[in-house]
Amino acid sequence: MSMEKRREPRGNKEKESLKDSSFRRLDFKPLQETVEVEEKALKKEEIVEELSEIEKDILDIAKEILKLKRYDTEFEIESESQIQKYPIIEKLYAKCIAKLSYRKGYSKEEIFLGIRELEEKNWIVTNERRTKLEILTNEKLVSILDFIKENPGIHARDAKIGIELEITRTPFLKHVMTLERFDLIRSKKIGKTLHYFLSEVPEDYDKFKVIFLNPLIPKLLEEIFKDEEVTVSKIAENLDNMYSGTILYHIKKLKDLNLLKSAKNKSGNKIFLVNFELLKKYNDFFDEPDFTQLLKGL
């Protein structure tokens, strides 16, 4: 029998060296993924910054309670006596008392007021089994929110939805309904079509968005901008020999919206004046139509 020392397989030596290595990582998740998780956690803190400590604590508990499908999500509370009418809120209220009263010293009244505040601020929403925090950290919903921010007044049949969001009309409508319930966006019926805006965009500008959906209007304003003394017949001629009555109709609409007004020059001739300040304010909220190039000629 050979007394020669048996050689260890090469693989075993490599394993031993790995064990001894101070550079060995026990967590083999990609480093990039770890960074992204940390960034997302930071983002959550920024999102809930507007909430009080008790509201944040209640929201953490609500996240789990809302998912309990044995309870109906319908509720609208005004006083503590109404809590029993809504089993899901009764469950949330009881859970918050059990978890927060002793540990954080919150009173029952403070907990009730915290729940009501979260409802009033749309952090907890009727008919939704998610909190606003979950909405604002959902990649798909945030992408739609950003899309509406970039395309204020967008409607569900716009081809951009399929191209940029890569979803069809039906899921888009489902998602915007959720965003609207949380008061993150609002809808406005323009003609026969629903258009979507961020909630923070003043409704006063919707009427301008309506008229600018007609591509003729920016062209009409440009004609007047180039020559304030231009006649209606000349505008009609410059715009592909359009009927003068159509031009007069749109001029009246623009006057009603204070985008245009009639005046007389020193010679007594009738002129049109464009409300440039209003166009500037409009472009603060909406990118299209873009009047910046036109206004550079001032």
C-alpha positions in Angstrom: 0.0 0.0 0.0 1.3 3.4 -1.0 2.1 5.7 2.0 2.2 8.8 -0.2 0.1 11.6 1.2 -3.2 11.9 -0.6 -3.5 15.3 -2.4 -6.6 17.4 -1.6 -8.8 18.3 -4.5 -8.1 21.8 -5.8 -11.7 22.8 -5.2 -11.4 22.2 -1.4 -8.3 24.5 -1.2 -10.2 27.3 -2.9 -13.1 26.9 -0.5 -10.7 27.1 2.5 -9.1 30.3 1.0 -12.6 31.8 0.6 -13.5 31.1 4.2 -10.3 32.8 5.4 -10.7 35.8 3.1 -11.6 39.1 4.8 -13.1 40.2 1.5 -15.7 37.5 1.3 -19.3 38.8 1.3 -22.0 36.7 2.9 -24.7 38.6 1.2 -24.4 37.9 -2.5 -27.1 40.4 -3.6 -25.7 42.8 -6.3 -24.2 45.9 -4.8 -26.4 48.1 -7.1 -29.5 46.5 -5.7 -28.4 47.2 -2.1 -27.9 50.9 -3.0 -31.3 51.1 -4.7 -33.0 49.6 -1.6 -31.3 52.3 0.6 -32.4 55.0 -1.8 -36.0 53.8 -1.8 -36.0 53.7 2.0 -34.7 57.3 2.0 -37.4 58.3 -0.4 -40.1 56.9 1.8 -38.9 59.1 4.7 -39.1 62.1 2.4 -42.7 61.2 1.3 -44.1 60.9 4.8 -42.2 64.0 6.0 -45.5 66.0 6.1 -47.1 63.6 8.6 -46.8 63.8 12.4 -45.2 61.0 14.3 -48.5 59.4 15.4 -49.8 59.5 11.8 -46.6 57.7 10.6 -47.1 55.1 13.3 -50.8 54.6 12.4 -49.9 54.4 8.7 -47.5 51.5 9.3 -50.3 49.6 11.0 -52.9 50.6 8.4 -50.7 49.1 5.7 -51.4 45.6 7.1 -55.0 46.1 8.2 -56.2 47.4 4.8 -55.1 44.1 3.2 -57.5 42.1 5.4 -60.1 41.3 2.8 -62.7 40.0 5.3 -63.5 43.6 6.0 -65.3 46.0 3.7 -63.2 49.1 3.0 -66.1 51.5 2.9 -65.8 54.1 5.7 -66.2 57.8 6.5 -65.7 58.6 10.1 -66.5 61.9 11.9 -66.7 60.8 15.6 -65.4 57.9 17.7 -69.0 56.7 18.2 -69.1 55.9 14.5 -66.1 53.6 14.5 -68.2 50.5 15.2 -70.1 51.1 12.0 -66.9 50.4 10.0 -65.3 47.0 11.0 -62.0 47.8 9.1 -61.6 51.1 11.0 -62.6 49.4 14.3 -59.9 46.8 13.7 -57.3 49.5 12.9 -58.3 51.6 15.9 -58.1 48.5 18.2 -54.7 47.5 16.8 -53.3 51.0 17.2 -54.4 51.1 20.8 -52.8 47.7 21.5 -49.5 48.6 19.8 -49.1 52.3 20.4 -50.9 53.3 23.7 -48.4 51.6 26.0 -45.3 51.7 23.8 -45.6 55.3 22.7 -48.1 56.8 25.2 -50.7 57.9 22.7 -54.2 58.3 24.1 -57.3 56.8 22.5 -58.4 60.3 21.4 -55.1 61.0 19.8 -55.2 57.7 17.9 -58.7 58.4 16.7 -57.8 61.9 15.5 -54.7 60.5 13.8 -56.8 58.0 11.8 -59.3 60.7 10.9 -56.5 63.0 9.7 -55.0 60.3 7.5 -58.4 59.8 6.0 -59.0 63.5 5.4 -55.5 63.9 3.9 -56.2 60.9 1.6 -53.4 58.7 3.0 -56.1 56.1 3.8 -58.7 56.0 1.1 -62.2 54.4 0.9 -62.3 51.4 -1.5 -58.5 51.1 -1.6 -56.5 48.4 0.2 -53.3 50.4 0.0 -52.0 53.5 1.7 -50.8 56.6 -0.2 -47.2 55.6 0.8 -47.6 52.4 -1.1 -48.9 54.3 -4.1 -46.0 56.7 -4.1 -43.5 53.9 -3.9 -45.1 51.9 -6.7 -42.9 52.1 -9.8 -45.8 51.8 -12.3 -48.1 54.3 -10.6 -45.2 56.8 -10.1 -44.3 56.5 -13.8 -48.0 57.3 -14.7 -47.9 60.3 -12.3 -44.7 61.6 -13.9 -46.2 61.0 -17.3 -49.3 63.1 -16.5 -47.0 65.8 -15.0 -45.1 65.9 -18.4 -48.4 65.7 -20.4 -51.0 67.7 -18.5 -54.4 67.4 -20.1 -53.6 64.0 -21.5 -56.6 61.7 -22.3 -56.9 58.0 -22.3 -57.0 57.6 -26.1 -53.7 59.5 -26.7 -51.2 57.3 -28.5 -48.4 58.5 -26.2 -49.7 56.2 -23.5 -48.9 53.1 -25.5 -45.6 54.4 -26.7 -44.2 55.9 -23.5 -45.9 53.9 -20.7 -46.2 50.7 -22.8 -49.7 49.9 -21.5 -53.1 49.9 -23.1 -56.0 52.2 -22.4 -57.8 49.8 -20.0 -54.9 49.5 -17.4 -54.2 53.2 -17.8 -57.8 54.1 -16.8 -57.6 51.7 -13.8 -54.4 53.3 -12.6 -55.6 56.9 -13.0 -58.7 56.0 -11.1 -56.5 54.9 -8.2 -54.4 58.1 -8.4 -57.5 60.2 -8.4 -58.9 58.5 -5.3 -55.7 59.5 -3.5 -56.1 63.1 -4.8 -52.8 62.9 -6.7 -54.4 63.8 -10.0 -57.8 65.2 -11.1 -59.9 64.7 -14.2 -61.7 67.3 -16.2 -64.3 66.7 -18.9 -63.5 68.7 -22.0 -66.1 68.2 -24.6 -66.8 64.5 -24.4 -63.4 63.5 -23.2 -61.8 63.2 -19.8 -58.5 64.9 -19.4 -56.0 64.3 -16.6 -54.0 66.9 -14.6 -51.9 66.8 -11.5 -54.1 68.0 -8.5 -51.7 70.9 -7.9 -52.4 72.4 -11.4 -55.0 75.2 -10.9 -58.3 74.5 -12.6 -58.3 78.1 -13.9 -56.0 77.0 -16.6 -58.2 74.2 -17.8 -60.2 76.5 -20.0 -57.0 77.6 -21.8 -56.0 74.0 -22.3 -59.4 73.4 -23.9 -59.0 76.1 -26.5 -55.4 75.3 -27.2 -56.4 71.7 -28.1 -57.4 73.3 -31.4 -54.1 73.6 -33.4 -55.6 76.6 -35.3 -55.5 78.9 -32.1 -51.7 79.1 -31.7 -51.4 79.9 -35.4 -54.1 82.6 -35.1 -52.3 84.2 -32.2 -49.0 84.1 -34.1 -50.6 86.0 -37.0 -51.8 88.7 -34.7 -48.5 88.8 -32.9 -46.6 89.4 -36.2 -49.0 92.3 -37.1 -51.4 93.8 -34.6 -53.1 95.7 -37.4 -53.8 92.6 -39.4 -57.4 92.3 -40.6 -59.6 89.3 -40.1 -59.7 88.7 -43.9 -55.9 88.7 -44.0 -55.6 86.2 -41.1 -58.1 83.9 -43.0 -56.0 84.2 -46.2 -52.8 83.4 -44.4 -54.4 80.4 -42.7 -55.1 78.5 -45.9 -57.9 80.7 -47.0 -60.1 79.9 -44.1 -63.6 81.2 -43.8 -63.5 84.7 -42.1 -66.5 83.8 -40.0 -64.5 81.0 -38.4 -61.7 83.4 -37.6 -64.1 85.9 -36.0 -65.7 83.0 -33.9 -62.2 82.1 -32.5 -61.3 85.7 -31.9 -64.4 86.1 -29.8 -63.5 83.0 -27.8 -60.0 84.3 -27.2 -61.4 87.7 -26.0 -63.8 85.9 -23.6 -60.8 84.2 -22.1 -58.8 87.5 -21.9 -56.2 86.1 -24.2 -56.9 88.7 -26.8 -58.5 92.2 -26.8 -59.4 94.8 -29.4 -58.1 98.3 -29.2 -57.3 101.3 -31.5 -53.9 102.7 -32.4 -53.0 106.4 -32.6 -54.3 106.6 -36.1 -57.7 105.3 -34.9 -57.3 101.9 -36.7 -58.5 98.8 -35.0 -55.8 96.5 -33.7 -55.6 93.2 -31.7 -53.5 92.9 -28.5 -52.3 89.5 -27.3 -52.2 89.0 -23.5 -48.5 87.9 -23.3 -48.5 87.7 -19.5 -51.2 85.1 -19.6 -49.4 83.0 -22.2 -46.3 83.1 -20.0 -48.3 81.9 -17.0 -49.9 79.2 -19.1 -46.4 77.8 -20.1 -45.5 77.6 -16.4 -47.9 74.7 -16.2 -48.2 73.4 -19.7 -45.5 72.7 -22.3 -47.9 72.5 -25.3 -48.5 74.7 -27.2 -45.1 76.2 -26.5 -45.2 80.0 -26.8 -41.7 80.6 -25.6 -40.3 81.2 -29.1 -43.1 83.5 -30.0 -42.6 85.5 -26.8 -38.9 85.9 -27.4 -39.9 88.4 -30.1 -41.2 90.8 -27.5 
